[in-house]
Amino acid sequence: MHRGRGVRVGLVLALVTGTVGLSACGGDDDNDASEAVESAQSQAASIQSQVGDQVDSALSQAASVQSQVGDQVESALSQATSAAAEATSEDTGGGESAAAGGDATAGKAVFTGPAGCTGCHTLADAGATGTVGPNLDDVKPDMATVVQFVTNGSPPMPSFKGTLSDADIQNVAAYVSSVAGQ
């Protein structure tokens, strides 16, 4: 346009702060510069809006995933609790139901004996300091939960069904549930 006549047009667009600096001299160049500034500001506002929408969408998706995971954990916990309750209500073969309990003193002998519980679990009453499985003093499982895990296992813990008698499982469950966290 009038560039050869020494007319200077400076246009600074700072998207971060939204400020525009303009230094211009000359007739038509001022209008062209103003239109360019307005166009740049409009584009910057559009981009900012799009980015904001994308961030909102990502946050919404993250909240949805978090909710789904929470629901799945609650469902799994509910299923495990139901299975444990069901396992304790089954007949142990001696005419005594698991809900009737076991002998905690005999259970301590099972826990500290050849079953090897002390090698994997921490339980202060038994002097056990294993770290492979959960710290039973922290977890404080109830009897039904102990019966469920000892009977069926949960990796890396093996199932002890067939290794321990039903009575031994009841006894170790009575022991752990009565002393954990004491």
Sequence and secondary structure as in RCSB ss.txt:
>XXXX:A:sequence
MHRGRGVRVGLVLALVTGTVGLSACGGDDDNDASEAVESAQSQAASIQSQVGDQVDSALSQAASVQSQVGDQVES
ALSQATSAAAEATSEDTGGGESAAAGGDATAGKAVFTGPAGCTGCHTLADAGATGTVGPNLDDVKPDMATVVQFV
TNGSPPMPSFKGTLSDADIQNVAAYVSSVAGQ
>XXXX:A:secstr
  GGGT  EEEEEETTTTEEEEEE SHHHHHHHHHHHHHHHHHHHHHHHHHHHHHHHHHHHHHHHHHHHHHHHHH
HHHHHHHHHHHHHHSB SSS BGGG   HHHHHHHHHTTT GGGT EEGGGTEE  SS BHHHH   HHHHHHHH
HH BTTB   BTTB HHHHHHHHHHHHHHTT 
